Amino acid sequence: MESMGEVMRSMNNPALRQRSRDLQQNLLNDPLVKQLQAEHPELDDSRLKLHMSRLFQYVRESRNCASCPGLEHCPNDFQGHYSKLTVENVNGSPDLFERKTACNLKIAQDSQDSIRRRIRSFYVDERVLNGGYDEMDIMGKDPRRASAVNKIFDYITRVKEDGLSPQGIYLHGTFGTGKTFLMCYLLHELAVAGYSGVIVYMPDFIEDLKSIMLDGQKLKETVDTLKNCDLLIFDDIGAENLNPWARDHVLGAILNYRMNRKPTFYTSNYPLDGLEKHLSFTSKDGEELYKGQRLMDRIAPFVEVIPLHGENQRGRNR
């Protein structure tokens, strides 16, 4: 590190002083600075010279943005932000102020992060939620899906225009027709509109409840999350291996709370009557028709039933 004496001697070097003056003049003559002066003629050169470091930062970061290398490689001091200069009167005199301002790429990223924070998944592959959606692609993959897809589009539009209602959707069809994908699309679109949502893959969720039941706090937090989110999707309901406790005390409690309050959505390989048979049977107690009907009273009146027809899309882009 240079000593203070060396720094002082360098300041007395005529060549260095001249170079400093040249750099200062080049900066004052920069088109961006000239434009700033044209917009604010009250800023004369003497006033600008008091803020050379701010002008330098402003010009440098403006040029970086003009040849933007992308958000991940942003060379500015604060990633995704640029220096914005404003002129304000202080004690009757104009002065220059610098503010760090988020660029469009940063704003877009923050918006996507906010959307992701509104969506939680239990045992569902995150790639399905974050894969991106194209409405024309969704519609065009298989014409036989058109009726179901249009109904989902209509549901999303109604919620955006009128807000949430207790009415959800029961989407059923054969294997691989894109039920989960379409429900994730619905979840994403309504998260963009500001709603929170949870999607639960039922076979793994019911299996995991066996361990969660030993942790009372975790169980309560999980059930409360499913009760209180704006949008709840039970994915592949009917494929789980039910036990009486999971059916009556967990699933039943969640559905009992949400009915008449918030919409619940389902994907299943079963139509509603097939689901009722499934819910009437547990691995421990066998067939209990009354308990299956009790749960269906909390499902059937609160859903629009949509059959989804089409080819098995597994292994293809949906």
Disulfide bonds with the S-S distance in Angstrom:
none
